[in-house]
Amino acid sequence: MADRLVDRLRLLGAAYELHLVPLLPARDETVTLELNAAQVRNLRDEIEWLADLVSDAALVQVATTILPVLRTAERGSGLRVD
């Protein structure tokens, strides 16, 4: 998935003042984001909300790619994003 599309998702989350989507690491950041299962569920909710909100096929495709990973992570112990 293209870094620029993830950046667009992150920036859109910031524009709507969401809590977790803006925390996703930008392509030039060397930050690690660690989320527990509840935070992963909230991140999933935010991404689903954004995907429903926008009419941007590329962004919806990014969400479609990310959401199954988040669903799996929320059933486990969480997620680490590097």
MITOR-63883 format. One record per atom (N, C-alpha, C, CB): atom name; x, y, z. Coordinates in pm, whole numbers, plus 50000, padded with zeros to 5 digits. Glycine has a CB too. Example, Ala and Ser with C-alpha at 12.3 -4.5 7.8 and 13.67 -1.06 7.14 Angstrom:
BEGIN
<pt atome="N" east="51319" north="49431" up="50780"/>
<pt atome="CA" east="51230" north="49550" up="50780"/>
<pt atome="C" east="51320" north="49670" up="50780"/>
<pt atome="CB" east="51131" north="49553" up="50905"/>
<pt atome="N" east="51285" north="49775" up="50708"/>
<pt atome="CA" east="51367" north="49894" up="50714"/>
<pt atome="C" east="51290" north="50003" up="50787"/>
<pt atome="CB" east="51408" north="49940" up="50572"/>
//
This chain:
BEGIN
<pt atome="N" east="50085" north="49885" up="50000"/>
<pt atome="CA" east="50000" north="50000" up="50000"/>
<pt atome="C" east="50090" north="50123" up="50000"/>
<pt atome="CB" east="49903" north="49999" up="50121"/>
<pt atome="N" east="50054" north="50220" up="49925"/>
<pt atome="CA" east="50137" north="50339" up="49907"/>
<pt atome="C" east="50140" north="50424" up="50034"/>
<pt atome="CB" east="50085" north="50423" up="49788"/>
<pt atome="N" east="50261" north="50467" up="50069"/>
<pt atome="CA" east="50278" north="50552" up="50187"/>
<pt atome="C" east="50196" north="50679" up="50176"/>
<pt atome="CB" east="50424" north="50586" up="50207"/>
<pt atome="N" east="50186" north="50733" up="50057"/>
<pt atome="CA" east="50110" north="50857" up="50039"/>
<pt atome="C" east="49963" north="50839" up="50072"/>
<pt atome="CB" east="50125" north="50908" up="49896"/>
<pt atome="N" east="49908" north="50721" up="50045"/>
<pt atome="CA" east="49768" north="50696" up="50078"/>
<pt atome="C" east="49749" north="50684" up="50229"/>
<pt atome="CB" east="49718" north="50568" up="50008"/>
<pt atome="N" east="49844" north="50622" up="50296"/>
<pt atome="CA" east="49837" north="50614" up="50443"/>
<pt atome="C" east="49851" north="50754" up="50502"/>
<pt atome="CB" east="49947" north="50519" up="50499"/>
<pt atome="N" east="49940" north="50834" up="50443"/>
<pt atome="CA" east="49952" north="50973" up="50488"/>
<pt atome="C" east="49821" north="51048" up="50470"/>
<pt atome="CB" east="50064" north="51045" up="50410"/>
<pt atome="N" east="49754" north="51026" up="50359"/>
<pt atome="CA" east="49626" north="51094" up="50335"/>
<pt atome="C" east="49523" north="51051" up="50440"/>
<pt atome="CB" east="49574" north="51063" up="50191"/>
<pt atome="N" east="49521" north="50922" up="50472"/>
<pt atome="CA" east="49430" north="50871" up="50575"/>
<pt atome="C" east="49463" north="50937" up="50710"/>
<pt atome="CB" east="49441" north="50716" up="50585"/>
<pt atome="N" east="49590" north="50944" up="50744"/>
<pt atome="CA" east="49635" north="51003" up="50870"/>
<pt atome="C" east="49598" north="51151" up="50877"/>
<pt atome="CB" east="49787" north="50985" up="50886"/>
<pt atome="N" east="49622" north="51225" up="50770"/>
<pt atome="CA" east="49591" north="51368" up="50768"/>
<pt atome="C" east="49440" north="51394" up="50772"/>
<pt atome="CB" east="49652" north="51432" up="50644"/>
<pt atome="N" east="49364" north="51310" up="50706"/>
<pt atome="CA" east="49218" north="51324" up="50712"/>
<pt atome="C" east="49169" north="51298" up="50855"/>
<pt atome="CB" east="49149" north="51227" up="50613"/>
<pt atome="N" east="49228" north="51199" up="50920"/>
<pt atome="CA" east="49195" north="51174" up="51061"/>
<pt atome="C" east="49227" north="51293" up="51148"/>
<pt atome="CB" east="49268" north="51051" up="51111"/>
<pt atome="N" east="49339" north="51359" up="51122"/>
<pt atome="CA" east="49375" north="51479" up="51199"/>
<pt atome="C" east="49277" north="51593" up="51172"/>
<pt atome="CB" east="49519" north="51523" up="51164"/>
<pt atome="N" east="49236" north="51606" up="51047"/>
<pt atome="CA" east="49142" north="51713" up="51012"/>
<pt atome="C" east="49008" north="51697" up="51085"/>
<pt atome="CB" east="49119" north="51714" up="50860"/>
<pt atome="N" east="48967" north="51573" up="51107"/>
<pt atome="CA" east="48843" north="51547" up="51179"/>
<pt atome="C" east="48866" north="51528" up="51329"/>
<pt atome="CB" east="48775" north="51424" up="51122"/>
<pt atome="N" east="48988" north="51557" up="51373"/>
<pt atome="CA" east="49025" north="51549" up="51514"/>
<pt atome="C" east="48995" north="51412" up="51575"/>
<pt atome="CB" east="48954" north="51656" up="51592"/>
<pt atome="N" east="49024" north="51307" up="51499"/>
<pt atome="CA" east="49010" north="51172" up="51552"/>
<pt atome="C" east="49125" north="51145" up="51648"/>
<pt atome="CB" east="49006" north="51066" up="51438"/>
<pt atome="N" east="49114" north="51042" up="51728"/>
<pt atome="CA" east="49212" north="51017" up="51832"/>
<pt atome="C" east="49330" north="50932" up="51787"/>
<pt atome="CB" east="49147" north="50951" up="51948"/>
<pt atome="N" east="49305" north="50826" up="51712"/>
<pt atome="CA" east="49412" north="50730" up="51684"/>
<pt atome="C" east="49465" north="50735" up="51541"/>
<pt atome="CB" east="49363" north="50593" up="51712"/>
<pt atome="N" east="49380" north="50759" up="51444"/>
<pt atome="CA" east="49427" north="50762" up="51304"/>
<pt atome="C" east="49542" north="50860" up="51284"/>
<pt atome="CB" east="49311" north="50799" up="51211"/>
<pt atome="N" east="49535" north="50981" up="51342"/>
<pt atome="CA" east="49648" north="51074" up="51323"/>
<pt atome="C" east="49779" north="51026" up="51385"/>
<pt atome="CB" east="49612" north="51209" up="51381"/>
<pt atome="N" east="49771" north="50930" up="51476"/>
<pt atome="CA" east="49893" north="50878" up="51540"/>
<pt atome="C" east="49968" north="50776" up="51455"/>
<pt atome="CB" east="49857" north="50816" up="51673"/>
<pt atome="N" east="49905" north="50730" up="51346"/>
<pt atome="CA" east="49975" north="50637" up="51258"/>
<pt atome="C" east="50104" north="50703" up="51210"/>
<pt atome="CB" east="49885" north="50595" up="51136"/>
<pt atome="N" east="50214" north="50629" up="51213"/>
<pt atome="CA" east="50342" north="50690" up="51173"/>
<pt atome="C" east="50340" north="50737" up="51028"/>
<pt atome="CB" east="50457" north="50590" up="51193"/>
<pt atome="N" east="50393" north="50856" up="51006"/>
<pt atome="CA" east="50410" north="50907" up="50871"/>
<pt atome="C" east="50526" north="50833" up="50805"/>
<pt atome="CB" east="50436" north="51062" up="50871"/>
<pt atome="N" east="50535" north="50840" up="50676"/>
<pt atome="CA" east="50636" north="50762" up="50604"/>
<pt atome="C" east="50779" north="50799" up="50641"/>
<pt atome="CB" east="50617" north="50780" up="50456"/>
<pt atome="N" east="50802" north="50922" up="50687"/>
<pt atome="CA" east="50938" north="50963" up="50721"/>
<pt atome="C" east="50965" north="50960" up="50871"/>
<pt atome="CB" east="50964" north="51102" up="50669"/>
<pt atome="N" east="50872" north="50907" up="50949"/>
<pt atome="CA" east="50889" north="50898" up="51094"/>
<pt atome="C" east="50945" north="50762" up="51134"/>
<pt atome="CB" east="50755" north="50923" up="51165"/>
<pt atome="N" east="51022" north="50762" up="51240"/>
<pt atome="CA" east="51075" north="50637" up="51293"/>
<pt atome="C" east="51011" north="50610" up="51429"/>
<pt atome="CB" east="51230" north="50643" up="51305"/>
<pt atome="N" east="50880" north="50626" up="51435"/>
<pt atome="CA" east="50803" north="50610" up="51557"/>
<pt atome="C" east="50736" north="50473" up="51556"/>
<pt atome="CB" east="50699" north="50722" up="51573"/>
<pt atome="N" east="50731" north="50412" up="51673"/>
<pt atome="CA" east="50657" north="50287" up="51689"/>
<pt atome="C" east="50530" north="50317" up="51765"/>
<pt atome="CB" east="50743" north="50179" up="51762"/>
<pt atome="N" east="50419" north="50268" up="51713"/>
<pt atome="CA" east="50288" north="50285" up="51777"/>
<pt atome="C" east="50245" north="50149" up="51828"/>
<pt atome="CB" east="50182" north="50345" up="51678"/>
<pt atome="N" east="50223" north="50139" up="51959"/>
<pt atome="CA" east="50175" north="50014" up="52018"/>
<pt atome="C" east="50035" north="50037" up="52074"/>
<pt atome="CB" east="50271" north="49964" up="52130"/>
<pt atome="N" east="49942" north="49952" up="52030"/>
<pt atome="CA" east="49802" north="49966" up="52070"/>
<pt atome="C" east="49754" north="49838" up="52137"/>
<pt atome="CB" east="49714" north="50000" up="51949"/>
<pt atome="N" east="49677" north="49851" up="52244"/>
<pt atome="CA" east="49615" north="49733" up="52303"/>
<pt atome="C" east="49489" north="49700" up="52223"/>
<pt atome="CB" east="49581" north="49756" up="52455"/>
<pt atome="N" east="49422" north="49592" up="52259"/>
<pt atome="CA" east="49306" north="49546" up="52182"/>
<pt atome="C" east="49195" north="49651" up="52177"/>
<pt atome="CB" east="49252" north="49416" up="52240"/>
<pt atome="N" east="49170" north="49720" up="52289"/>
<pt atome="CA" east="49064" north="49822" up="52290"/>
<pt atome="C" east="49100" north="49939" up="52200"/>
<pt atome="CB" east="49040" north="49873" up="52434"/>
<pt atome="N" east="49227" north="49979" up="52199"/>
<pt atome="CA" east="49270" north="50088" up="52112"/>
<pt atome="C" east="49262" north="50046" up="51966"/>
<pt atome="CB" east="49414" north="50131" up="52147"/>
<pt atome="N" east="49294" north="49921" up="51938"/>
<pt atome="CA" east="49283" north="49871" up="51800"/>
<pt atome="C" east="49137" north="49878" up="51755"/>
<pt atome="CB" east="49337" north="49725" up="51790"/>
<pt atome="N" east="49045" north="49842" up="51844"/>
<pt atome="CA" east="48902" north="49849" up="51811"/>
<pt atome="C" east="48863" north="49993" up="51781"/>
<pt atome="CB" east="48816" north="49793" up="51928"/>
<pt atome="N" east="48912" north="50087" up="51859"/>
<pt atome="CA" east="48881" north="50229" up="51834"/>
<pt atome="C" east="48942" north="50276" up="51702"/>
<pt atome="CB" east="48932" north="50315" up="51949"/>
<pt atome="N" east="49065" north="50233" up="51673"/>
<pt atome="CA" east="49128" north="50267" up="51546"/>
<pt atome="C" east="49046" north="50212" up="51430"/>
<pt atome="CB" east="49273" north="50214" up="51540"/>
<pt atome="N" east="49000" north="50088" up="51443"/>
<pt atome="CA" east="48916" north="50027" up="51340"/>
<pt atome="C" east="48789" north="50110" up="51320"/>
<pt atome="CB" east="48880" north="49881" up="51376"/>
<pt atome="N" east="48725" north="50149" up="51429"/>
<pt atome="CA" east="48603" north="50231" up="51420"/>
<pt atome="C" east="48630" north="50362" up="51347"/>
<pt atome="CB" east="48546" north="50260" up="51561"/>
<pt atome="N" east="48742" north="50426" up="51378"/>
<pt atome="CA" east="48775" north="50553" up="51314"/>
<pt atome="C" east="48799" north="50535" up="51164"/>
<pt atome="CB" east="48899" north="50615" up="51380"/>
<pt atome="N" east="48870" north="50429" up="51127"/>
<pt atome="CA" east="48898" north="50405" up="50985"/>
<pt atome="C" east="48770" north="50370" up="50911"/>
<pt atome="CB" east="49002" north="50293" up="50968"/>
<pt atome="N" east="48684" north="50289" up="50972"/>
<pt atome="CA" east="48555" north="50258" up="50909"/>
<pt atome="C" east="48473" north="50385" up="50890"/>
<pt atome="CB" east="48476" north="50155" up="50993"/>
<pt atome="N" east="48473" north="50473" up="50989"/>
<pt atome="CA" east="48398" north="50598" up="50980"/>
<pt atome="C" east="48450" north="50684" up="50866"/>
<pt atome="CB" east="48406" north="50676" up="51112"/>
<pt atome="N" east="48583" north="50696" up="50856"/>
<pt atome="CA" east="48642" north="50775" up="50747"/>
<pt atome="C" east="48608" north="50714" up="50611"/>
<pt atome="CB" east="48795" north="50785" up="50764"/>
<pt atome="N" east="48616" north="50582" up="50600"/>
<pt atome="CA" east="48587" north="50515" up="50473"/>
<pt atome="C" east="48442" north="50539" up="50431"/>
<pt atome="CB" east="48615" north="50365" up="50483"/>
<pt atome="N" east="48351" north="50542" up="50528"/>
<pt atome="CA" east="48210" north="50569" up="50497"/>
<pt atome="C" east="48187" north="50715" up="50462"/>
<pt atome="CB" east="48122" north="50530" up="50616"/>
<pt atome="N" east="48270" north="50802" up="50516"/>
<pt atome="CA" east="48252" north="50946" up="50500"/>
<pt atome="C" east="48298" north="50996" up="50363"/>
<pt atome="CB" east="48327" north="51018" up="50608"/>
<pt atome="N" east="48411" north="50950" up="50317"/>
<pt atome="CA" east="48472" north="51006" up="50197"/>
<pt atome="C" east="48427" north="50934" up="50071"/>
<pt atome="CB" east="48624" north="51001" up="50207"/>
<pt atome="N" east="48433" north="51005" up="49960"/>
<pt atome="CA" east="48412" north="50939" up="49832"/>
<pt atome="C" east="48545" north="50944" up="49758"/>
<pt atome="CB" east="48296" north="51009" up="49748"/>
<pt atome="N" east="48636" north="50866" up="49810"/>
<pt atome="CA" east="48773" north="50858" up="49760"/>
<pt atome="C" east="48806" north="50710" up="49746"/>
<pt atome="CB" east="48876" north="50933" up="49855"/>
<pt atome="N" east="48799" north="50660" up="49625"/>
<pt atome="CA" east="48816" north="50516" up="49602"/>
<pt atome="C" east="48951" north="50465" up="49652"/>
<pt atome="CB" east="48802" north="50485" up="49454"/>
<pt atome="N" east="49055" north="50544" up="49635"/>
<pt atome="CA" east="49188" north="50501" up="49679"/>
<pt atome="C" east="49193" north="50489" up="49831"/>
<pt atome="CB" east="49296" north="50598" up="49630"/>
<pt atome="N" east="49133" north="50584" up="49901"/>
<pt atome="CA" east="49132" north="50581" up="50046"/>
<pt atome="C" east="49047" north="50466" up="50098"/>
<pt atome="CB" east="49081" north="50713" up="50101"/>
<pt atome="N" east="48936" north="50439" up="50032"/>
<pt atome="CA" east="48852" north="50326" up="50070"/>
<pt atome="C" east="48929" north="50195" up="50049"/>
<pt atome="CB" east="48720" north="50324" up="49987"/>
<pt atome="N" east="49010" north="50187" up="49945"/>
<pt atome="CA" east="49091" north="50068" up="49921"/>
<pt atome="C" east="49194" north="50049" up="50033"/>
<pt atome="CB" east="49162" north="50078" up="49785"/>
<pt atome="N" east="49254" north="50157" up="50080"/>
<pt atome="CA" east="49348" north="50149" up="50193"/>
<pt atome="C" east="49274" north="50095" up="50315"/>
<pt atome="CB" east="49411" north="50288" up="50223"/>
<pt atome="N" east="49157" north="50149" up="50343"/>
<pt atome="CA" east="49079" north="50102" up="50457"/>
<pt atome="C" east="49044" north="49955" up="50443"/>
<pt atome="CB" east="48951" north="50185" up="50471"/>
<pt atome="N" east="49006" north="49914" up="50323"/>
<pt atome="CA" east="48972" north="49775" up="50298"/>
<pt atome="C" east="49091" north="49682" up="50323"/>
<pt atome="CB" east="48922" north="49758" up="50155"/>
<pt atome="N" east="49210" north="49732" up="50298"/>
<pt atome="CA" east="49332" north="49654" up="50321"/>
<pt atome="C" east="49366" north="49649" up="50468"/>
<pt atome="CB" east="49448" north="49714" up="50242"/>
<pt atome="N" east="49348" north="49758" up="50540"/>
<pt atome="CA" east="49387" north="49768" up="50681"/>
<pt atome="C" east="49287" north="49699" up="50774"/>
<pt atome="CB" east="49401" north="49913" up="50720"/>
<pt atome="N" east="49158" north="49710" up="50745"/>
<pt atome="CA" east="49056" north="49664" up="50839"/>
<pt atome="C" east="49066" north="49517" up="50878"/>
<pt atome="CB" east="48921" north="49690" up="50781"/>
<pt atome="N" east="49093" north="49423" up="50787"/>
<pt atome="CA" east="49105" north="49283" up="50830"/>
<pt atome="C" east="49221" north="49262" up="50928"/>
<pt atome="CB" east="49125" north="49194" up="50709"/>
<pt atome="N" east="49329" north="49336" up="50911"/>
<pt atome="CA" east="49443" north="49326" up="51002"/>
<pt atome="C" east="49401" north="49375" up="51141"/>
<pt atome="CB" east="49564" north="49408" up="50949"/>
<pt atome="N" east="49327" north="49485" up="51145"/>
<pt atome="CA" east="49282" north="49539" up="51272"/>
<pt atome="C" east="49183" north="49446" up="51340"/>
<pt atome="CB" east="49219" north="49676" up="51251"/>
<pt atome="N" east="49094" north="49384" up="51264"/>
<pt atome="CA" east="48998" north="49291" up="51323"/>
<pt atome="C" east="49070" north="49173" up="51389"/>
<pt atome="CB" east="48899" north="49239" up="51216"/>
<pt atome="N" east="49175" north="49124" up="51323"/>
<pt atome="CA" east="49254" north="49016" up="51380"/>
<pt atome="C" east="49327" north="49062" up="51506"/>
<pt atome="CB" east="49355" north="48963" up="51277"/>
<pt atome="N" east="49386" north="49181" up="51501"/>
<pt atome="CA" east="49463" north="49233" up="51614"/>
<pt atome="C" east="49374" north="49262" up="51735"/>
<pt atome="CB" east="49536" north="49360" up="51574"/>
<pt atome="N" east="49252" north="49305" up="51713"/>
<pt atome="CA" east="49166" north="49337" up="51828"/>
<pt atome="C" east="49120" north="49210" up="51899"/>
<pt atome="CB" east="49044" north="49418" up="51783"/>
<pt atome="N" east="49126" north="49095" up="51834"/>
<pt atome="CA" east="49093" north="48969" up="51900"/>
<pt atome="C" east="49214" north="48912" up="51975"/>
<pt atome="CB" east="49043" north="48867" up="51797"/>
<pt atome="N" east="49331" north="48970" up="51949"/>
<pt atome="CA" east="49452" north="48923" up="52014"/>
<pt atome="C" east="49496" north="49021" up="52123"/>
<pt atome="CB" east="49564" north="48905" up="51911"/>
<pt atome="N" east="49625" north="49038" up="52132"/>
<pt atome="CA" east="49680" north="49121" up="52240"/>
<pt atome="C" east="49707" north="49265" up="52195"/>
<pt atome="CB" east="49808" north="49060" up="52293"/>
<pt atome="N" east="49676" north="49297" up="52073"/>
<pt atome="CA" east="49697" north="49434" up="52026"/>
<pt atome="C" east="49778" north="49438" up="51896"/>
<pt atome="CB" east="49767" north="49515" up="52133"/>
<pt atome="N" east="49840" north="49553" up="51871"/>
<pt atome="CA" east="49907" north="49577" up="51744"/>
<pt atome="C" east="50026" north="49667" up="51765"/>
<pt atome="CB" east="49810" north="49639" up="51641"/>
<pt atome="N" east="50130" north="49641" up="51691"/>
<pt atome="CA" east="50249" north="49726" up="51691"/>
<pt atome="C" east="50271" north="49773" up="51548"/>
<pt atome="CB" east="50376" north="49650" up="51747"/>
<pt atome="N" east="50279" north="49904" up="51528"/>
<pt atome="CA" east="50298" north="49963" up="51397"/>
<pt atome="C" east="50433" north="50035" up="51396"/>
<pt atome="CB" east="50182" north="50061" up="51361"/>
<pt atome="N" east="50521" north="49991" up="51308"/>
<pt atome="CA" east="50653" north="50054" up="51295"/>
<pt atome="C" east="50657" north="50142" up="51171"/>
<pt atome="CB" east="50766" north="49948" up="51289"/>
//
